[in-house]
Amino acid sequence: MSQQSSSPGETRFLFITAAVVVIIWGINQAQSALTSSIVAVFLAVLGIPVVQWLEKKRLPSVAAVLIVLAGLIAILLTVGGLVGTSLSGFSDSLPSYQQRIQEQSLALSGLLAKKGIHITHKVLLEYMNPAAVMKLFVDMLGGLSSVVSNIVLILLTVLFILLEASSFPVKLRAVLGDPRQAFPEFTEFVEDLQRYMVVATGLNLTAGILIGIWLTILGVDSSVLWGFLAFMLLYIPHVGSIIAAIPAVSITLVQFGVGRAALVAAGYAVIAFSIGNVVQPKLMGRQLSLSTLVVFLSLIFWGRMLGLVGAALCIPFTMTLKFACENHKSTRWIAVLLGPELPAGGIPPA
């Protein structure tokens, strides 16, 4: 009897586990298509506040959407041109970097030999290779290759999302059969998510520009490229700024030596710390209500599933999952686990 009474619960658990495994497998298999769709949604979320602002200025909805889309295309073309030019210059400079590294490795091997440490010139060259920096950069942006190849489809998706955004609440009320239905929790969640994405994009853009200016002042090659890389990787929590600094510091070390490389590293540290720990908390207002451990684990999970795009947007994904769980009684415990440390009073009432 006990086995029969527990079988429905066990069956449900197995069914849910199997469904989760299938969903994860499907996400991994459809990575290319999902990445393009996610980028389109991300761009649309950034564009919706501008469309709403233009509509408040009594501009027709279609005209507002077309203006935002035209501005988005202009920004993408400008950034693509600047980054492409910088990337081409970096590729052309690789032979000169190789020559400098050979000279530095010879000097370093001689210095180590005087200290009684014998390392061959060939071994040093294996670890001091600018091609490795280039490979690191290409691998980082490898997940965006499908995005670039599908840019027309992405822009069309953004266009249709912007056109449909204002009518979505009306359609949702029609589905629920109540034309006056309000969605305060959902509206608050969307505003929080939108605020996070807009603020994070603005701050990352500011950080990328400041880093590019700092590298230009120091005379580092391909400063636009490294500034763009910083803008992209600062979306990644905890480790993004560290990863972004590696190529720039490495190239500066090859170009100018340890002293100026230390200045580059200090610039990254100051800019990332100031924006991430001082400016962003003030602009965000309310906290993300996510556990630090959960954010780190979600970074690993979504980065594995969707590459660079997944790692960059792991916080919005986890915020969405937490919202979905906390609005259903049977999954509210998952939302509690995803959230920050609870106060002494324990779990708040539903």
TAWO-V778472 format. One record per residue. RES is the residue in one letter. PHI is phi in whole degrees, 0 to 359 (999 if undefined). PSI is psi in degrees with one decimal (999 if undefined). D_LAST is the distance of its C-alpha to the last C-alpha in Angstrom with 1 decimal. Layout:
res:RES phi:PHI psi:PSI d_last:D_LAST
res:RES phi:PHI psi:PSI d_last:D_LAST
//
This chain:
res:M phi:999 psi:-40.9 d_last:34.9
res:S phi:296 psi:-35.4 d_last:32.4
res:Q phi:292 psi:-38.2 d_last:33.1
res:Q phi:292 psi:-38.1 d_last:32.6
res:S phi:290 psi:-28.4 d_last:29.2
res:S phi:269 psi:-11.5 d_last:27.8
res:S phi:296 psi:-38.7 d_last:29.4
res:P phi:300 psi:-42.2 d_last:26.8
res:G phi:294 psi:-41.3 d_last:24.1
res:E phi:295 psi:-40.6 d_last:26.8
res:T phi:298 psi:-42.1 d_last:27.8
res:R phi:296 psi:-42.1 d_last:24.3
res:F phi:298 psi:-44.8 d_last:24.0
res:L phi:296 psi:-39.1 d_last:27.5
res:F phi:296 psi:-45.5 d_last:26.9
res:I phi:295 psi:-42.7 d_last:23.8
res:T phi:299 psi:-44.7 d_last:25.9
res:A phi:297 psi:-39.9 d_last:28.9
res:A phi:296 psi:-41.7 d_last:27.0
res:V phi:297 psi:-42.6 d_last:25.7
res:V phi:298 psi:-43.2 d_last:29.3
res:V phi:296 psi:-41.0 d_last:30.8
res:I phi:296 psi:-45.2 d_last:28.5
res:I phi:298 psi:-42.9 d_last:29.4
res:W phi:298 psi:-41.4 d_last:33.0
res:G phi:295 psi:-40.2 d_last:33.0
res:I phi:299 psi:-44.0 d_last:31.6
res:N phi:296 psi:-39.9 d_last:34.3
res:Q phi:288 psi:-32.4 d_last:37.0
res:A phi:262 psi:29.5 d_last:36.1
res:Q phi:303 psi:-45.4 d_last:35.8
res:S phi:297 psi:-49.3 d_last:38.5
res:A phi:294 psi:-41.7 d_last:37.2
res:L phi:295 psi:-37.6 d_last:33.5
res:T phi:299 psi:-44.9 d_last:34.7
res:S phi:297 psi:-42.3 d_last:36.5
res:S phi:295 psi:-40.7 d_last:33.6
res:I phi:294 psi:-41.3 d_last:31.2
res:V phi:297 psi:-39.5 d_last:33.8
res:A phi:298 psi:-45.0 d_last:34.2
res:V phi:297 psi:-40.4 d_last:30.4
res:F phi:299 psi:-47.2 d_last:30.5
res:L phi:295 psi:-37.0 d_last:33.6
res:A phi:293 psi:-40.4 d_last:32.2
res:V phi:298 psi:-37.9 d_last:29.0
res:L phi:290 psi:-30.1 d_last:31.5
res:G phi:275 psi:-22.7 d_last:33.6
res:I phi:301 psi:-45.3 d_last:31.1
res:P phi:301 psi:-36.5 d_last:30.9
res:V phi:292 psi:-41.6 d_last:34.7
res:V phi:298 psi:-44.4 d_last:35.0
res:Q phi:296 psi:-36.9 d_last:32.8
res:W phi:294 psi:-41.4 d_last:34.9
res:L phi:294 psi:-36.5 d_last:38.0
res:E phi:294 psi:-34.1 d_last:36.8
res:K phi:294 psi:-24.1 d_last:36.2
res:K phi:276 psi:14.0 d_last:39.8
res:R phi:66 psi:32.0 d_last:40.7
res:L phi:270 psi:138.7 d_last:41.6
res:P phi:302 psi:148.6 d_last:41.3
res:S phi:300 psi:-44.0 d_last:38.4
res:V phi:297 psi:-42.7 d_last:40.9
res:A phi:296 psi:-40.6 d_last:43.0
res:A phi:297 psi:-43.6 d_last:40.0
res:V phi:297 psi:-43.5 d_last:38.9
res:L phi:295 psi:-36.8 d_last:42.5
res:I phi:295 psi:-44.6 d_last:42.9
res:V phi:296 psi:-42.6 d_last:39.8
res:L phi:295 psi:-40.8 d_last:41.0
res:A phi:296 psi:-40.8 d_last:44.5
res:G phi:296 psi:-39.2 d_last:43.2
res:L phi:297 psi:-42.8 d_last:41.2
res:I phi:297 psi:-42.1 d_last:44.3
res:A phi:298 psi:-41.1 d_last:46.4
res:I phi:295 psi:-45.3 d_last:44.1
res:L phi:297 psi:-40.9 d_last:44.1
res:L phi:294 psi:-41.3 d_last:47.9
res:T phi:295 psi:-49.2 d_last:48.5
res:V phi:297 psi:-42.9 d_last:46.3
res:G phi:299 psi:-40.4 d_last:47.7
res:G phi:294 psi:-44.7 d_last:51.2
res:L phi:295 psi:-46.2 d_last:50.8
res:V phi:293 psi:-39.3 d_last:49.1
res:G phi:298 psi:-42.4 d_last:51.6
res:T phi:296 psi:-43.6 d_last:54.5
res:S phi:295 psi:-39.7 d_last:53.2
res:L phi:295 psi:-38.6 d_last:52.6
res:S phi:295 psi:-41.3 d_last:56.1
res:G phi:296 psi:-37.2 d_last:57.5
res:F phi:296 psi:-41.8 d_last:55.7
res:S phi:296 psi:-39.7 d_last:57.2
res:D phi:292 psi:-26.1 d_last:60.6
res:S phi:274 psi:-6.3 d_last:60.4
res:L phi:302 psi:-42.3 d_last:59.7
res:P phi:301 psi:-40.3 d_last:63.4
res:S phi:292 psi:-36.3 d_last:63.9
res:Y phi:298 psi:-40.5 d_last:60.9
res:Q phi:298 psi:-40.7 d_last:62.4
res:Q phi:295 psi:-43.4 d_last:65.7
res:R phi:295 psi:-38.2 d_last:64.1
res:I phi:294 psi:-38.2 d_last:62.1
res:Q phi:298 psi:-43.1 d_last:65.4
res:E phi:295 psi:-43.4 d_last:67.0
res:Q phi:292 psi:-36.9 d_last:64.2
res:S phi:292 psi:-36.3 d_last:64.0
res:L phi:297 psi:-45.2 d_last:67.7
res:A phi:296 psi:-40.2 d_last:67.5
res:L phi:292 psi:-40.4 d_last:64.6
res:S phi:295 psi:-36.8 d_last:66.3
res:G phi:294 psi:-39.7 d_last:69.4
res:L phi:294 psi:-41.4 d_last:67.5
res:L phi:293 psi:-35.0 d_last:65.8
res:A phi:297 psi:-36.6 d_last:69.2
res:K phi:294 psi:-26.9 d_last:70.6
res:K phi:272 psi:2.0 d_last:67.8
res:G phi:88 psi:9.6 d_last:68.6
res:I phi:253 psi:115.0 d_last:65.7
res:H phi:256 psi:109.0 d_last:67.2
res:I phi:232 psi:129.5 d_last:65.0
res:T phi:289 psi:156.5 d_last:66.7
res:H phi:299 psi:-37.0 d_last:66.4
res:K phi:295 psi:-40.1 d_last:65.1
res:V phi:295 psi:-41.8 d_last:62.1
res:L phi:298 psi:-39.1 d_last:61.1
res:L phi:295 psi:-28.2 d_last:61.3
res:E phi:293 psi:-30.6 d_last:58.8
res:Y phi:265 psi:-18.3 d_last:56.2
res:M phi:247 psi:78.2 d_last:57.3
res:N phi:228 psi:115.6 d_last:57.1
res:P phi:296 psi:-23.0 d_last:55.8
res:A phi:298 psi:-29.4 d_last:55.3
res:A phi:294 psi:-36.9 d_last:52.5
res:V phi:295 psi:-42.7 d_last:50.7
res:M phi:298 psi:-42.2 d_last:51.4
res:K phi:296 psi:-39.5 d_last:50.0
res:L phi:300 psi:-44.7 d_last:46.8
res:F phi:295 psi:-43.7 d_last:46.3
res:V phi:296 psi:-40.9 d_last:47.1
res:D phi:296 psi:-38.0 d_last:44.7
res:M phi:298 psi:-41.6 d_last:41.9
res:L phi:267 psi:4.7 d_last:42.5
res:G phi:299 psi:-34.7 d_last:43.4
res:G phi:292 psi:-16.0 d_last:40.0
res:L phi:270 psi:-3.5 d_last:40.8
res:S phi:299 psi:-41.1 d_last:44.0
res:S phi:292 psi:-31.4 d_last:42.4
res:V phi:295 psi:-45.3 d_last:40.7
res:V phi:296 psi:-41.0 d_last:44.1
res:S phi:291 psi:-23.2 d_last:45.8
res:N phi:250 psi:27.9 d_last:43.2
res:I phi:297 psi:-35.6 d_last:43.1
res:V phi:294 psi:-45.1 d_last:44.3
res:L phi:298 psi:-38.8 d_last:41.7
res:I phi:296 psi:-44.3 d_last:39.0
res:L phi:294 psi:-37.8 d_last:40.3
res:L phi:296 psi:-40.3 d_last:40.5
res:T phi:297 psi:-42.2 d_last:36.9
res:V phi:300 psi:-42.8 d_last:35.9
res:L phi:301 psi:-47.9 d_last:38.0
res:F phi:290 psi:-34.8 d_last:36.3
res:I phi:296 psi:-44.3 d_last:32.8
res:L phi:296 psi:-37.8 d_last:33.7
res:L phi:292 psi:-32.6 d_last:35.4
res:E phi:267 psi:-11.5 d_last:32.4
res:A phi:300 psi:-42.8 d_last:29.6
res:S phi:290 psi:-25.8 d_last:29.9
res:S phi:268 psi:-5.5 d_last:29.9
res:F phi:298 psi:-45.6 d_last:26.9
res:P phi:300 psi:-37.8 d_last:24.4
res:V phi:297 psi:-43.5 d_last:27.0
res:K phi:295 psi:-39.1 d_last:27.3
res:L phi:295 psi:-39.7 d_last:23.6
res:R phi:294 psi:-36.5 d_last:23.6
res:A phi:295 psi:-38.5 d_last:26.7
res:V phi:295 psi:-40.2 d_last:25.2
res:L phi:281 psi:-11.2 d_last:22.3
res:G phi:78 psi:18.3 d_last:24.9
res:D phi:225 psi:102.6 d_last:23.6
res:P phi:293 psi:-13.9 d_last:25.7
res:R phi:253 psi:10.1 d_last:23.6
res:Q phi:298 psi:132.9 d_last:20.2
res:A phi:253 psi:151.0 d_last:18.3
res:F phi:232 psi:69.7 d_last:16.1
res:P phi:296 psi:-41.9 d_last:14.7
res:E phi:294 psi:-44.5 d_last:12.2
res:F phi:295 psi:-41.5 d_last:15.2
res:T phi:298 psi:-42.1 d_last:17.7
res:E phi:296 psi:-40.8 d_last:16.2
res:F phi:296 psi:-45.5 d_last:16.1
res:V phi:298 psi:-40.2 d_last:19.6
res:E phi:295 psi:-41.6 d_last:20.8
res:D phi:297 psi:-44.2 d_last:19.6
res:L phi:295 psi:-43.1 d_last:21.3
res:Q phi:294 psi:-40.7 d_last:24.3
res:R phi:299 psi:-43.9 d_last:24.6
res:Y phi:299 psi:-46.8 d_last:24.6
res:M phi:291 psi:-40.1 d_last:27.2
res:V phi:292 psi:-46.3 d_last:29.4
res:V phi:295 psi:-44.8 d_last:29.4
res:A phi:299 psi:-41.4 d_last:30.0
res:T phi:295 psi:-44.8 d_last:32.8
res:G phi:297 psi:-43.0 d_last:34.5
res:L phi:290 psi:-39.9 d_last:34.4
res:N phi:295 psi:-37.7 d_last:35.7
res:L phi:296 psi:-42.7 d_last:38.4
res:T phi:298 psi:-43.8 d_last:39.4
res:A phi:296 psi:-42.5 d_last:39.5
res:G phi:299 psi:-41.7 d_last:41.6
res:I phi:294 psi:-44.7 d_last:44.0
res:L phi:297 psi:-41.0 d_last:44.4
res:I phi:294 psi:-42.0 d_last:45.0
res:G phi:300 psi:-41.5 d_last:47.5
res:I phi:295 psi:-43.6 d_last:49.3
res:W phi:298 psi:-43.0 d_last:49.5
res:L phi:292 psi:-35.4 d_last:50.9
res:T phi:295 psi:-42.2 d_last:53.4
res:I phi:299 psi:-39.1 d_last:54.5
res:L phi:280 psi:-5.4 d_last:55.1
res:G phi:81 psi:20.0 d_last:57.0
res:V phi:285 psi:136.4 d_last:54.8
res:D phi:293 psi:150.7 d_last:55.6
res:S phi:56 psi:44.0 d_last:53.1
res:S phi:295 psi:-33.4 d_last:50.9
res:V phi:296 psi:-40.6 d_last:49.2
res:L phi:299 psi:-45.8 d_last:48.3
res:W phi:289 psi:-32.1 d_last:46.7
res:G phi:294 psi:-40.6 d_last:44.8
res:F phi:294 psi:-40.2 d_last:43.4
res:L phi:298 psi:-40.3 d_last:42.5
res:A phi:296 psi:-42.7 d_last:40.6
res:F phi:303 psi:-43.2 d_last:38.7
res:M phi:291 psi:-46.3 d_last:37.6
res:L phi:279 psi:-17.7 d_last:36.8
res:L phi:289 psi:-12.4 d_last:34.9
res:Y phi:293 psi:-26.7 d_last:31.9
res:I phi:283 psi:119.3 d_last:31.8
res:P phi:291 psi:150.2 d_last:29.7
res:H phi:73 psi:-52.7 d_last:31.5
res:V phi:247 psi:-4.9 d_last:34.7
res:G phi:299 psi:-44.6 d_last:35.6
res:S phi:293 psi:-34.4 d_last:37.8
res:I phi:293 psi:-45.6 d_last:39.6
res:I phi:296 psi:-39.6 d_last:40.4
res:A phi:295 psi:-30.8 d_last:41.5
res:A phi:283 psi:-22.8 d_last:43.9
res:I phi:301 psi:-51.5 d_last:45.8
res:P phi:297 psi:-43.4 d_last:48.0
res:A phi:295 psi:-42.8 d_last:48.9
res:V phi:295 psi:-39.0 d_last:49.7
res:S phi:296 psi:-45.7 d_last:51.8
res:I phi:295 psi:-39.8 d_last:53.8
res:T phi:296 psi:-37.2 d_last:54.4
res:L phi:298 psi:-39.6 d_last:55.6
res:V phi:290 psi:-41.2 d_last:58.1
res:Q phi:289 psi:-50.2 d_last:59.2
res:F phi:237 psi:-14.8 d_last:59.6
res:G phi:103 psi:-170.7 d_last:58.9
res:V phi:291 psi:-39.7 d_last:56.6
res:G phi:301 psi:-53.0 d_last:56.7
res:R phi:288 psi:-30.4 d_last:55.4
res:A phi:298 psi:-36.8 d_last:52.9
res:A phi:295 psi:-36.9 d_last:51.4
res:L phi:295 psi:-39.8 d_last:51.2
res:V phi:298 psi:-46.8 d_last:49.3
res:A phi:299 psi:-40.0 d_last:46.9
res:A phi:295 psi:-39.4 d_last:46.4
res:G phi:298 psi:-44.0 d_last:45.8
res:Y phi:300 psi:-44.7 d_last:43.0
res:A phi:296 psi:-45.3 d_last:41.5
res:V phi:295 psi:-47.6 d_last:41.7
res:I phi:295 psi:-47.1 d_last:40.4
res:A phi:295 psi:-41.6 d_last:37.5
res:F phi:293 psi:-44.5 d_last:36.4
res:S phi:298 psi:-45.7 d_last:36.8
res:I phi:285 psi:-43.0 d_last:34.8
res:G phi:285 psi:-30.6 d_last:32.1
res:N phi:247 psi:-12.1 d_last:31.6
res:V phi:243 psi:-56.0 d_last:32.7
res:V phi:284 psi:-49.6 d_last:32.6
res:Q phi:300 psi:-45.3 d_last:29.6
res:P phi:301 psi:-34.8 d_last:27.0
res:K phi:290 psi:-39.1 d_last:28.3
res:L phi:283 psi:-31.8 d_last:28.2
res:M phi:287 psi:-25.5 d_last:24.8
res:G phi:73 psi:-106.6 d_last:23.2
res:R phi:292 psi:149.5 d_last:19.6
res:Q phi:286 psi:167.7 d_last:19.6
res:L phi:286 psi:-12.7 d_last:18.9
res:S phi:58 psi:41.9 d_last:16.0
res:L phi:232 psi:143.2 d_last:17.8
res:S phi:292 psi:142.8 d_last:19.5
res:T phi:299 psi:-40.5 d_last:23.3
res:L phi:296 psi:-40.7 d_last:24.0
res:V phi:296 psi:-40.2 d_last:21.9
res:V phi:298 psi:-42.6 d_last:23.7
res:F phi:294 psi:-43.6 d_last:27.0
res:L phi:293 psi:-37.3 d_last:26.3
res:S phi:293 psi:-33.0 d_last:25.2
res:L phi:300 psi:-45.6 d_last:28.5
res:I phi:295 psi:-46.1 d_last:30.5
res:F phi:295 psi:-54.4 d_last:28.8
res:W phi:290 psi:-30.4 d_last:28.9
res:G phi:296 psi:-37.4 d_last:32.3
res:R phi:289 psi:-35.7 d_last:33.6
res:M phi:284 psi:-44.3 d_last:32.3
res:L phi:234 psi:13.2 d_last:33.3
res:G phi:71 psi:-145.0 d_last:35.7
res:L phi:298 psi:-40.2 d_last:35.8
res:V phi:297 psi:-42.0 d_last:33.6
res:G phi:295 psi:-40.9 d_last:30.8
res:A phi:295 psi:-39.9 d_last:31.2
res:A phi:291 psi:-32.0 d_last:31.2
res:L phi:251 psi:23.2 d_last:28.1
res:C phi:295 psi:-33.6 d_last:26.1
res:I phi:292 psi:-49.4 d_last:23.5
res:P phi:302 psi:-38.8 d_last:22.8
res:F phi:299 psi:-45.3 d_last:22.6
res:T phi:290 psi:-36.0 d_last:20.1
res:M phi:299 psi:-40.9 d_last:17.9
res:T phi:295 psi:-43.5 d_last:18.0
res:L phi:298 psi:-43.0 d_last:17.2
res:K phi:296 psi:-41.8 d_last:14.1
res:F phi:297 psi:-42.8 d_last:12.9
res:A phi:296 psi:-37.2 d_last:13.8
res:C phi:284 psi:-37.8 d_last:12.0
res:E phi:284 psi:-9.5 d_last:8.5
res:N phi:260 psi:13.3 d_last:8.7
res:H phi:226 psi:131.0 d_last:9.6
res:K phi:300 psi:-39.9 d_last:8.3
res:S phi:287 psi:-18.2 d_last:11.7
res:T phi:245 psi:9.5 d_last:11.9
res:R phi:295 psi:-28.9 d_last:8.8
res:W phi:296 psi:-30.5 d_last:11.1
res:I phi:294 psi:-41.4 d_last:13.6
res:A phi:298 psi:-37.1 d_last:11.6
res:V phi:296 psi:-41.4 d_last:11.3
res:L phi:293 psi:-33.9 d_last:15.0
res:L phi:284 psi:-20.6 d_last:15.9
res:G phi:279 psi:179.6 d_last:14.5
res:P phi:285 psi:-175.7 d_last:16.6
res:E phi:296 psi:134.6 d_last:17.1
res:L phi:283 psi:150.2 d_last:14.4
res:P phi:292 psi:174.4 d_last:15.3
res:A phi:298 psi:-24.1 d_last:16.8
res:G phi:286 psi:-11.1 d_last:13.9
res:G phi:91 psi:-153.9 d_last:12.3
res:I phi:288 psi:127.1 d_last:8.8
res:P phi:290 psi:156.6 d_last:6.6
res:P phi:293 psi:153.5 d_last:3.8
res:A phi:290 psi:999 d_last:0.0
//
